[in-house]
Protein backbone atom coordinates (compact mmCIF):
# COMPACT_ATOMS: atom_id res chain seq x y z
CA UNK A 1 0.00 0.00 0.00
CA UNK A 2 1.38 3.41 -0.96
CA UNK A 3 1.76 6.29 1.48
CA UNK A 4 -1.00 8.12 -0.43
CA UNK A 5 -3.47 5.36 0.43
CA UNK A 6 -2.57 5.64 4.10
CA UNK A 7 -3.33 9.36 4.20
CA UNK A 8 -6.63 10.65 5.51
CA UNK A 9 -8.63 12.81 3.11
CA UNK A 10 -7.48 15.93 5.02
CA UNK A 11 -3.86 14.84 4.70
CA UNK A 12 -4.35 14.33 0.96
CA UNK A 13 -5.91 17.77 0.56
CA UNK A 14 -3.09 19.33 2.58
CA UNK A 15 -0.46 17.53 0.51
CA UNK A 16 -2.06 18.71 -2.74
CA UNK A 17 -2.24 22.32 -1.53
CA UNK A 18 1.39 22.35 -0.38
CA UNK A 19 2.45 20.89 -3.74
CA UNK A 20 0.55 23.65 -5.56
CA UNK A 21 2.12 26.37 -3.41
CA UNK A 22 5.57 25.01 -4.18
CA UNK A 23 4.69 24.84 -7.88
CA UNK A 24 3.84 28.54 -7.74
CA UNK A 25 7.19 29.31 -6.12
CA UNK A 26 8.98 27.27 -8.79
CA UNK A 27 7.12 28.50 -11.88
CA UNK A 28 6.62 32.21 -11.24
CA UNK A 29 8.94 35.14 -10.63
CA UNK A 30 6.68 37.47 -8.62
CA UNK A 31 3.84 35.61 -6.91
CA UNK A 32 1.60 37.01 -4.16
CA UNK A 33 -0.86 35.54 -1.68
CA UNK A 34 -4.17 37.40 -1.62
CA UNK A 35 -5.18 37.65 2.04
CA UNK A 36 -8.61 38.76 3.24
CA UNK A 37 -8.57 37.81 6.91
CA UNK A 38 -11.14 35.09 6.22
CA UNK A 39 -10.83 31.43 7.16
CA UNK A 40 -9.78 30.24 3.69
CA UNK A 41 -6.90 32.69 3.31
CA UNK A 42 -5.88 31.99 6.91
CA UNK A 43 -5.66 28.30 6.00
CA UNK A 44 -3.52 29.28 3.00
CA UNK A 45 -1.07 31.07 5.30
CA UNK A 46 -0.95 27.99 7.53
CA UNK A 47 -0.28 25.80 4.49
CA UNK A 48 2.42 28.20 3.29
CA UNK A 49 4.12 27.92 6.69
CA UNK A 50 4.23 24.16 6.21
CA UNK A 51 5.42 24.51 2.63
CA UNK A 52 8.27 26.96 3.18
CA UNK A 53 9.38 27.11 6.81
CA UNK A 54 12.01 27.53 8.17
CA UNK A 55 12.52 29.89 5.23
CA UNK A 56 10.48 33.00 4.46
CA UNK A 57 7.53 32.94 2.09
CA UNK A 58 8.55 33.46 -1.55
CA UNK A 59 5.68 35.94 -1.84
CA UNK A 60 4.11 38.79 0.15
CA UNK A 61 0.63 38.78 1.66
CA UNK A 62 -1.58 41.23 -0.27
CA UNK A 63 -4.81 42.68 1.09
CA UNK A 64 -7.18 44.85 -0.93
CA UNK A 65 -8.85 46.94 1.77
CA UNK A 66 -12.31 48.01 0.64
CA UNK A 67 -12.83 50.34 3.60
CA UNK A 68 -15.94 48.32 4.48
CA UNK A 69 -14.10 45.49 6.21
CA UNK A 70 -14.95 44.14 9.64
CA UNK A 71 -12.65 45.56 12.31
CA UNK A 72 -12.10 42.04 13.65
CA UNK A 73 -10.78 40.87 10.28
CA UNK A 74 -8.39 43.82 9.97
CA UNK A 75 -6.99 43.30 13.46
CA UNK A 76 -6.51 39.61 12.78
CA UNK A 77 -4.74 40.44 9.49
CA UNK A 78 -2.26 42.75 11.22
CA UNK A 79 -1.69 40.36 14.11
CA UNK A 80 -1.05 37.42 11.78
CA UNK A 81 1.41 39.40 9.65
CA UNK A 82 3.27 40.45 12.79
CA UNK A 83 3.25 36.92 14.22
CA UNK A 84 4.59 35.31 11.04
CA UNK A 85 6.97 38.15 10.21
CA UNK A 86 5.89 38.05 6.57
CA UNK A 87 5.60 41.11 4.33
CA UNK A 88 2.08 42.56 4.13
CA UNK A 89 1.07 44.80 1.23
CA UNK A 90 -2.19 46.74 1.69
CA UNK A 91 -3.86 48.79 -1.01
CA UNK A 92 -7.10 50.73 -0.61
CA UNK A 93 -10.25 50.88 -2.73
CA UNK A 94 -10.80 54.41 -1.42
CA UNK A 95 -7.66 55.49 -3.28
CA UNK A 96 -9.11 54.12 -6.53
CA UNK A 97 -12.32 56.05 -5.88
CA UNK A 98 -10.43 59.26 -5.08
CA UNK A 99 -8.40 58.89 -8.29
CA UNK A 100 -11.56 58.52 -10.37
CA UNK A 101 -10.75 54.95 -11.39
CA UNK A 102 -13.76 53.45 -9.61
CA UNK A 103 -17.25 54.73 -8.87
CA UNK A 104 -18.83 53.94 -5.54
CA UNK A 105 -22.33 52.52 -5.46
CA UNK A 106 -25.24 54.41 -3.98
CA UNK A 107 -28.16 53.04 -2.00
CA UNK A 108 -28.88 51.50 1.39
CA UNK A 109 -26.27 48.75 1.08
CA UNK A 110 -23.56 50.17 -1.21
CA UNK A 111 -21.09 47.40 -1.97
CA UNK A 112 -17.44 47.91 -2.89
CA UNK A 113 -17.02 44.24 -3.63
CA UNK A 114 -17.08 44.64 -7.39
CA UNK A 115 -14.91 47.73 -7.66
CA UNK A 116 -12.11 46.24 -5.58
CA UNK A 117 -11.11 44.48 -8.81
CA UNK A 118 -9.87 47.89 -10.01
CA UNK A 119 -7.58 48.22 -7.00
CA UNK A 120 -6.43 44.62 -7.33
CA UNK A 121 -5.48 45.05 -10.99
CA UNK A 122 -3.60 48.26 -10.18
CA UNK A 123 -1.75 46.43 -7.40
CA UNK A 124 -0.83 43.59 -9.75
CA UNK A 125 0.51 46.13 -12.25
CA UNK A 126 2.38 48.09 -9.54
CA UNK A 127 4.30 45.06 -8.27
CA UNK A 128 4.27 43.15 -11.57
CA UNK A 129 2.77 40.08 -9.90
CA UNK A 130 2.57 37.16 -12.31
CA UNK A 131 0.66 34.82 -9.98
CA UNK A 132 -1.89 35.61 -7.27
CA UNK A 133 -2.78 32.84 -4.83
CA UNK A 134 -6.36 32.88 -3.56
CA UNK A 135 -8.56 30.86 -1.23
CA UNK A 136 -11.49 30.22 -3.59
CA UNK A 137 -13.06 26.76 -3.50
CA UNK A 138 -15.14 24.96 -6.11
CA UNK A 139 -17.97 24.13 -3.71
CA UNK A 140 -18.66 27.81 -3.00
CA UNK A 141 -20.26 28.92 -6.25
CA UNK A 142 -20.90 27.62 -9.78
CA UNK A 143 -18.47 30.02 -11.50
CA UNK A 144 -15.72 28.88 -9.15
CA UNK A 145 -16.72 25.25 -9.72
CA UNK A 146 -15.65 25.40 -13.36
CA UNK A 147 -12.47 27.42 -12.86
CA UNK A 148 -9.08 25.71 -13.03
CA UNK A 149 -6.58 25.64 -10.16
CA UNK A 150 -4.19 27.62 -12.40
CA UNK A 151 -6.59 30.20 -13.85
CA UNK A 152 -5.03 32.38 -16.55
CA UNK A 153 -6.05 36.04 -16.74
CA UNK A 154 -5.32 38.17 -19.80
CA UNK A 155 -3.47 41.49 -19.88
CA UNK A 156 -6.68 43.21 -18.73
CA UNK A 157 -7.10 40.86 -15.77
CA UNK A 158 -10.12 39.22 -17.37
CA UNK A 159 -11.05 35.54 -17.08
CA UNK A 160 -12.52 33.72 -20.08
CA UNK A 161 -14.21 30.49 -18.93
CA UNK A 162 -14.10 29.20 -22.52
CA UNK A 163 -10.32 29.46 -22.67
CA UNK A 164 -9.05 27.29 -19.84
CA UNK A 165 -6.10 24.94 -19.85
CA UNK A 166 -6.41 21.21 -19.22
CA UNK A 167 -5.10 20.10 -15.82
CA UNK A 168 -4.12 16.44 -15.91
CA UNK A 169 -3.28 14.78 -12.60
CA UNK A 170 -0.84 17.11 -10.80
CA UNK A 171 0.51 18.86 -13.91
CA UNK A 172 -0.02 22.63 -13.85
CA UNK A 173 0.97 24.90 -16.73
CA UNK A 174 1.96 28.38 -15.55
CA UNK A 175 3.42 29.62 -18.83
CA UNK A 176 2.01 33.06 -19.68
CA UNK A 177 2.71 36.01 -21.96
CA UNK A 178 4.03 39.33 -20.69
CA UNK A 179 1.22 41.27 -19.00
CA UNK A 180 -0.85 38.21 -18.18
CA UNK A 181 -1.13 36.68 -14.74
CA UNK A 182 -2.42 33.50 -13.18
CA UNK A 183 -4.79 33.17 -10.25
CA UNK A 184 -3.95 30.04 -8.29
CA UNK A 185 -6.37 28.24 -5.96
CA UNK A 186 -4.56 25.61 -3.84
CA UNK A 187 -7.67 24.66 -1.83
CA UNK A 188 -9.99 24.56 -4.83
CA UNK A 189 -10.89 20.91 -4.12
CA UNK A 190 -11.76 21.52 -0.46
CA UNK A 191 -15.29 21.90 0.87
CA UNK A 192 -16.47 24.18 3.64
CA UNK A 193 -16.59 21.15 5.94
CA UNK A 194 -13.04 20.17 4.95
CA UNK A 195 -11.83 23.66 5.87
CA UNK A 196 -13.41 23.51 9.31
CA UNK A 197 -12.18 19.98 9.99
CA UNK A 198 -8.69 21.08 8.97
CA UNK A 199 -8.93 24.12 11.26
CA UNK A 200 -9.86 21.77 14.12
CA UNK A 201 -7.10 19.29 13.26
CA UNK A 202 -4.40 21.99 13.04
CA UNK A 203 -5.77 24.18 15.86
CA UNK A 204 -5.77 27.27 13.62
CA UNK A 205 -6.78 30.59 15.16
CA UNK A 206 -9.62 32.56 13.55
CA UNK A 207 -11.28 35.96 13.96
CA UNK A 208 -14.10 36.01 16.51
CA UNK A 209 -16.58 36.77 13.70
CA UNK A 210 -16.85 33.07 12.92
CA UNK A 211 -18.18 32.24 16.38
CA UNK A 212 -21.52 33.19 17.95
CA UNK A 213 -21.74 36.66 19.46
CA UNK A 214 -24.26 39.41 20.13
CA UNK A 215 -24.59 41.96 17.33
CA UNK A 216 -27.02 44.64 16.18
CA UNK A 217 -28.65 43.53 12.93
CA UNK A 218 -31.31 44.48 10.39
CA UNK A 219 -33.23 42.19 8.07
CA UNK A 220 -33.04 42.46 4.30
CA UNK A 221 -34.38 39.90 1.81
CA UNK A 222 -34.68 37.37 4.66
CA UNK A 223 -31.00 37.83 5.48
CA UNK A 224 -29.46 39.12 8.71
CA UNK A 225 -27.13 42.06 8.06
CA UNK A 226 -24.85 43.74 10.61
CA UNK A 227 -25.58 47.35 11.44
CA UNK A 228 -22.66 49.55 10.46
CA UNK A 229 -21.84 53.12 9.47
CA UNK A 230 -21.66 52.00 5.84
CA UNK A 231 -25.37 51.29 5.39
CA UNK A 232 -28.23 53.80 5.30
CA UNK A 233 -31.17 52.87 7.50
CA UNK A 234 -34.62 54.42 7.28
CA UNK A 235 -37.74 54.35 9.44
CA UNK A 236 -38.82 51.00 8.01
CA UNK A 237 -35.70 49.27 9.29
CA UNK A 238 -35.95 47.63 12.69
CA UNK A 239 -32.63 47.27 14.50
CA UNK A 240 -32.45 44.17 16.69
CA UNK A 241 -29.78 42.48 18.76
CA UNK A 242 -29.36 38.81 17.88
CA UNK A 243 -26.90 36.01 18.57
CA UNK A 244 -25.19 35.44 15.24
CA UNK A 245 -22.01 34.32 13.54
CA UNK A 246 -20.60 34.66 10.02
CA UNK A 247 -20.02 31.67 7.74
CA UNK A 248 -18.13 33.82 5.24
CA UNK A 249 -16.38 37.14 5.78
CA UNK A 250 -16.50 39.90 3.18
CA UNK A 251 -17.62 43.52 3.29
CA UNK A 252 -20.01 44.56 6.05
CA UNK A 253 -22.45 45.85 3.43
CA UNK A 254 -22.83 42.57 1.52
CA UNK A 255 -22.11 39.83 4.07
CA UNK A 256 -25.04 38.50 6.05
CA UNK A 257 -24.75 36.69 9.34
CA UNK A 258 -26.59 33.54 10.39
CA UNK A 259 -28.41 33.14 13.66
CA UNK A 260 -26.35 30.63 15.59
CA UNK A 261 -25.32 29.52 19.07
CA UNK A 262 -22.19 27.78 17.75
CA UNK A 263 -19.22 29.08 19.72
CA UNK A 264 -16.75 26.22 19.27
CA UNK A 265 -15.31 24.59 16.17
CA UNK A 266 -17.09 21.33 17.02
CA UNK A 267 -20.39 23.21 17.24
CA UNK A 268 -19.75 24.83 13.84
CA UNK A 269 -18.91 21.49 12.21
CA UNK A 270 -22.14 19.96 13.51
CA UNK A 271 -24.04 23.00 12.25
CA UNK A 272 -22.54 22.73 8.76
CA UNK A 273 -23.26 19.00 8.57
CA UNK A 274 -27.01 19.62 8.85
CA UNK A 275 -27.19 22.97 7.04
CA UNK A 276 -29.49 23.27 4.03
CA UNK A 277 -28.09 26.60 2.82
CA UNK A 278 -24.84 27.24 1.02
CA UNK A 279 -21.96 29.17 2.52
CA UNK A 280 -22.25 32.01 0.00
CA UNK A 281 -26.02 32.06 0.33
CA UNK A 282 -25.38 34.84 2.85
CA UNK A 283 -23.55 37.05 0.32
CA UNK A 284 -25.79 39.76 -1.12
CA UNK A 285 -23.39 40.45 -4.00
CA UNK A 286 -23.91 36.91 -5.33
CA UNK A 287 -27.68 37.40 -5.50
CA UNK A 288 -27.64 40.25 -8.02
CA UNK A 289 -27.90 37.84 -10.95
CA UNK A 290 -27.38 34.18 -11.78
CA UNK A 291 -23.99 35.06 -13.26
CA UNK A 292 -22.91 37.66 -10.68
CA UNK A 293 -19.69 35.89 -9.66
CA UNK A 294 -18.72 34.99 -13.22
CA UNK A 295 -19.29 38.57 -14.36
CA UNK A 296 -17.05 39.88 -11.58
CA UNK A 297 -14.34 37.38 -12.48
CA UNK A 298 -14.46 38.47 -16.11
CA UNK A 299 -13.79 41.98 -14.83
CA UNK A 300 -10.70 40.96 -12.85
CA UNK A 301 -12.23 39.87 -9.53
CA UNK A 302 -10.49 37.33 -7.30
Secondary structure by P-SEA (a helix, b strand, c coil): ccccccccaaaaaaaaaaaaaaaaaacccbbbbbccccaaaaaaaaaaaaacccccccbbbbbbccccccaaaaaaaaaaaaaaccbbbbbbaaaaaaaccbbbbbcccccccccaaaaaaaaaaaacccbbbbbccccccccccccccbbbbcccccccccbbbbbccccccccccccbbbbbbccccccaaaaaaaaaaacccccccccbbbbbbbbcccbbbbbcccccccccbbbbbbbcccccccccccbbbcccccccaaaaaaaaaaccccccccccccccccaaaaaaaaaccc
